[in-house]
Amino acid sequence: STPADGCLHGPGRSSVPLFHHTARKNTPSLPKTVTTHFFPAYPWDKSSLKSMPVDLQQLEKLDAYALKVNVKNSVEELVKALLKQARTDLEKVRAIWMWICHHIEYDVVGYHNKSQLSSKPRDVLQMGKSICEGYAELFEHMCSLAGIQCKKLSGHAKGHGYKTGQTFTGDSDHAWNAVYLEGRWHLLDSTWGSGSVDDSFTTYNEFYFLTHPALFINNHFPDNSNWQLLKPTLTLKEFENNMLHNSNFYMLGLLAVHPDTPIIQTVNGKASVSVDCRPGTLFMFKLKGTDEHGLMTLTKHGMELDIYPQKTGRHKLEIFAKPSKAEASDDVYKCVVEYVVECESVDPAMRFPKDLHQPVGPSWFSKRHGFLRPSHHEPVLHTNDGRCSLTFTLGKDISVLTSLHTDGSSLAEDMGRRHVLQIHRGNQVELKVHLPHAGNFVLKIYSKKKSDPGNYDYIFNYLIRCLNTEVKWPAFPQSYSKWLQDYEILEPLSGLLPANRNVQFKLKMHGIAKVLVQAENTYPLTQNKDCWEGTCNTSGCREVFVMVHENANHSFYSHVLKYEVETQ
């Protein structure tokens, strides 16, 4: 009996793996009268995931009433109390379902010691706990007292303890129910409806109430294939080989995964996975517990992931998701699907820097934070000469911060900032990147509202790759607070100037009275339209400063830029 579906590890609660073999083989066959009422495998109702229309909001009052009923002396009394507020057959089934899911807990101890366990409805009610067998028998008994046709079904289930790709042999290991409502049979699982078994923590799961058979078959395989309620039915082999989509997968509005086989092979060291979903879903992944060896990009209707395992063998790949507008309480990534990745060869060239954050590249998420019309939609930028330039149109009131990172100690944090130059022209920003050497780099982009005093928030990043070992760009000059966002350096762009040379300066600045370049001597620049131009000689000095007079009446200068001079 498996207490709940879902991935065991990852950002969520871990649970007790449970299986047992008590269910009996004598599943009732389908009554002749309903053989015409099979569900086609598709389409299932994506708005409710149910096998019949159920208005959950209309049931809220009934649900609240059922939860409060506190009758433990007999099953008959309990059913009588529950039915006081239920008029239709659907409402009767709902009241019974809600009561069982919230008042019977999974018996972890009993599961380990089955000989002591009774699944008789009276005993389950007295104990307040059971395993699947007891849940299903109590449900069936309560329905029959309420005048509802109900059957207990048994079969195999992919619950906790299930391993991707495992085969099912021997006796069935789980029990659930079918109820007859509005002229056809419907499936439900009150064990799994009562939630996941944890250290005393259970969470109710709506998914398993009248689940559409096309979704229920994903992790429930009845001993009698008629009870799949599907045309065509699945074979056990197909059930074993099918991708396991747990309830989170459907509850979060995910529609499909590719590939839809649970075991995937790498080709030349790479495997690719994608998910289709409703807009506005955030994803993360773990390959053997970390998100290091992959490139995940968010798309408008899903996510694409390339992974590059750095060791051969079998690796567990978990995909997690959450809605981006989640309420704080529900703001956790839930495991939605699991793969086993079989890796025959490693691509050592695809080692990514530690600082690379998932997802990579621009997406609807960066757009939502005001980075519009990116010049580069791909997550990876390849540069042969070690330089690249990216542009965005910025939303209103956005201030941008960038930094460059790579593994090893070649880039201290302040230098990581100085290898990226921001140029603002109206609402456009250009990011010029000059790499200090060949390798893999991460360009991180942060932003905040100019009107906010607070810190910058990380928004997204790119991977920049350069294989050319000749590349060696110095950092851009250091700028000070008086260097305004819409000023621009035309030349010299390099923050390291040659010694004993005349160097040409050309800077775009506005609203300034005078500009000086301070080396061993001082060199004034002259204004030509909106540019300040001139030459300075670098002999005899280690540093060169650009200084400005903000208006003619001021006697002091402010530093705006600082250059280093090469040592001889």
PyMOL commands that set and color helices and strands:
alter all, ss='L'
color gray80, all
select helices_A, chain A and resi 32-34+60-68+75-85+89-103+108-112+114-116+121-127+132-145+190-193+206-208+213-216+225-228+236-241+247-251+328-330+348-350+364-368+413-418
alter helices_A, ss='H'
color red, helices_A
select strands_A, chain A and resi 39-40+105-106+129-130+150-157+174-181+184-188+220-222+230-231+254-258+263-265+271-277+281-287+294-299+302-307+313-323+334-343+371-372+380-382+387-394+398-405+420-425+428-434+439-449+457-466+478-479+488-491+496-497+502-508+514-518+522-528+531-537+543-549+558-565
alter strands_A, ss='S'
color yellow, strands_A
deselect
rebuild
show_as cartoon
